[in-house]
Amino acid sequence: MIEEPPVIRSVVFDVGETLLDDTREFQAWADWLSVPRHTLSALVGIVVAQGRNNAEAFQYLRPGIDLTAERERREAAGLGEQIGEADLYADVRPAMTELRRRGVWVGVAGNQTVRAAHLLRTLALPVDAIATSGEWQVAKPDPLFFARVVEFAPGEPSEILYVGDHRDYDVTAAHAAGLRPALIKRGPWGHLWADDPAIADTGAWVLESLEELADLVRPS
């Protein structure tokens, strides 16, 4: 007997290294801080491998840095955050379009700024709604973030699939909130943790491409 795909009424996507290739933004930060690009990349890799927040990498370069204030300085200098079509991974639009064609509600909710929310909306992605931690004033892995996801997306928690690249911020946190998680295997985090036992313990799907999702879910 062939097992039917689980009922998933909503799919909610993380942003960085799920929908967006973060390369350009990290390069912009390295340039802003006047450090070699590979230096920042290496430091991010180190803190990620240690299970720490990638923002901690900046502390090695400028101890005590306030990233919120520094981001505002970048904006004031005309060098602020940018998100364009070229930053999207190639599978993003096809995956979202096919999910919606099959009757699945599609949303975006990640740890991003208010400005990022505006920039994402200007891309006119085939989604039903977009939100960021900056707008909600709560960030992953705080359980309150996923409580907002449950309010944001239609369906019971078990009918909401959260897709991200981070073991702790996306997969285990979503699972703890009662959502179904999926890990996209790309970016440093997705590759590092794809075979991690903690991922398997949640029952998360591990995806090579977002386009796999349409055949893994059914809306009713």
C-alpha positions, -999 to +999 in steps of 0.1 A: +000+000+000+014+034-010+013+059+018-004+092+010+015+124+015+006+142+047-021+169+047-002+202+046-024+233+042+004+258+044+041+260+036+060+288+052+096+295+040+126+309+059+145+336+039+183+335+040+198+305+023+163+291+018+150+316-007+179+339-010+216+333-016+233+354+011+266+357-007+261+393-018+249+405+017+279+390+035+302+405+009+286+439+015+292+435+052+329+426+047+334+456+025+316+479+050+339+466+078+370+468+056+379+432+060+387+406+033+355+388+022+370+354+029+378+364+065+342+371+073+331+340+055+355+319+074+345+334+108+308+327+100+317+291+092+335+287+125+306+300+146+281+280+126+301+248+132+300+256+169+262+259+168+263+296+175+245+325+158+263+338+127+260+373+140+286+364+166+312+363+138+311+401+136+322+404+172+356+390+163+361+417+138+347+446+158+341+437+195+309+452+209+295+460+174+258+469+174+246+454+142+213+473+143+231+506+146+257+496+120+229+485+096+214+520+100+248+536+092+249+515+060+215+527+051+224+563+057+255+559+035+234+545+007+250+511+011+221+494+029+205+460+025+195+450-011+174+421-023+169+416-060+158+389-084+194+377-089+196+368-051+167+343-054+177+307-058+165+293-091+139+269-076+121+295-056+095+308-080+087+274-096+083+258-062+060+284-049+039+286-081+034+248-081+024+247-044-002+274-049-014+257-081-021+226-060-041+246-035-014+250-008-012+284+010+024+298+007+040+322+031+074+337+040+085+343+076+121+346+087+146+365+108+149+396+087+146+433+090+115+455+083+134+467+053+139+431+041+101+426+043+096+456+020+123+444-004+108+409-006+074+423-013+088+443-042+098+410-059+061+401-063+068+365-053+039+340-058+030+339-021+000+347+000+018+366+027+052+378+039+064+387+074+097+391+092+110+391+127+116+428+124+079+434+118+068+409+145+094+421+170+103+385+179+129+363+163+136+326+159+142+303+178+119+320+203+087+299+206+067+332+202+080+335+167+064+301+158+033+310+177+030+339+152+036+315+123+006+295+136-015+326+136-001+337+102-007+305+082-039+286+078-043+251+094-035+234+126+002+234+136+007+199+122-007+211+089+019+238+086+053+230+070+082+252+079+111+251+055+145+264+064+183+257+064+191+259+101+190+230+125+182+249+157+164+281+144+143+263+118+139+226+122+140+218+159+123+251+169+095+245+144+091+209+155+090+219+192+061+243+182+042+214+167+048+223+131+062+199+105+098+209+096+118+205+064+155+213+059+168+226+026+203+213+019+221+244+008+242+271+022+267+263+050+240+254+076+219+231+053+250+212+042+265+210+077+234+196+094+217+176+067+228+143+083+226+155+119+207+131+143+187+160+156+172+165+122+163+129+119+147+130+154+122+156+143+111+135+113+120+165+090+123+161+053+157+169+039+153+186+005+178+189-023+155+214-040+124+233-030+107+219-061+104+185-043+078+200-020+048+198-043+049+160-045+054+156-008+023+174+004-014+175-002-037+204+009-066+181+020 
